[in-house]
Amino acid sequence: MTEAPTPEDLGAHVDRAAKLIGLPILPEHRAGVIQAMAVITAAAMLVMDFPLPDDVEAAPVFEP
């Protein structure tokens, strides 16, 4: 399993990403943004850590 980022890592990521896209984050909202990023990261880790067989291929066209 991939190691979860620390709150400091998430905070640094939020700060860099906000600066990169020109998104101002007010100081009073920063903790909530970092908390949301932690939830999103945890969900992404579940998907990325899911084992797939070596013979799985991506579908050429998505058909729901």
ZIVEN-V334650 format. One record per residue. RES is the residue in three letters. SS is DSSP state (H for helix, E for strand, L for the rest). NEAR is the number of other ideal C-beta (glycine too) atoms within 12 Angstrom. Layout:
res=RES ss=SS near=NEAR
res=RES ss=SS near=NEAR
This chain:
res=MET ss=L near=10
res=THR ss=L near=13
res=GLU ss=L near=9
res=ALA ss=L near=20
res=PRO ss=L near=20
res=THR ss=L near=14
res=PRO ss=H near=18
res=GLU ss=H near=12
res=ASP ss=H near=17
res=LEU ss=H near=25
res=GLY ss=H near=22
res=ALA ss=H near=17
res=HIS ss=H near=22
res=VAL ss=H near=29
res=ASP ss=H near=21
res=ARG ss=H near=15
res=ALA ss=H near=18
res=ALA ss=H near=21
res=LYS ss=H near=13
res=LEU ss=H near=10
res=ILE ss=H near=11
res=GLY ss=L near=8
res=LEU ss=L near=15
res=PRO ss=L near=12
res=ILE ss=L near=22
res=LEU ss=L near=11
res=PRO ss=H near=12
res=GLU ss=H near=8
res=HIS ss=H near=15
res=ARG ss=H near=21
res=ALA ss=H near=17
res=GLY ss=H near=16
res=VAL ss=H near=25
res=ILE ss=H near=27
res=GLN ss=H near=17
res=ALA ss=H near=18
res=MET ss=H near=29
res=ALA ss=H near=24
res=VAL ss=H near=16
res=ILE ss=H near=20
res=THR ss=H near=25
res=ALA ss=H near=19
res=ALA ss=H near=15
res=ALA ss=H near=16
res=MET ss=H near=17
res=LEU ss=H near=15
res=VAL ss=H near=13
res=MET ss=H near=14
res=ASP ss=L near=15
res=PHE ss=L near=13
res=PRO ss=L near=10
res=LEU ss=L near=11
res=PRO ss=L near=7
res=ASP ss=L near=6
res=ASP ss=L near=5
res=VAL ss=L near=9
res=GLU ss=L near=8
res=ALA ss=L near=7
res=ALA ss=L near=8
res=PRO ss=L near=6
res=VAL ss=L near=6
res=PHE ss=L near=6
res=GLU ss=L near=5
res=PRO ss=L near=4
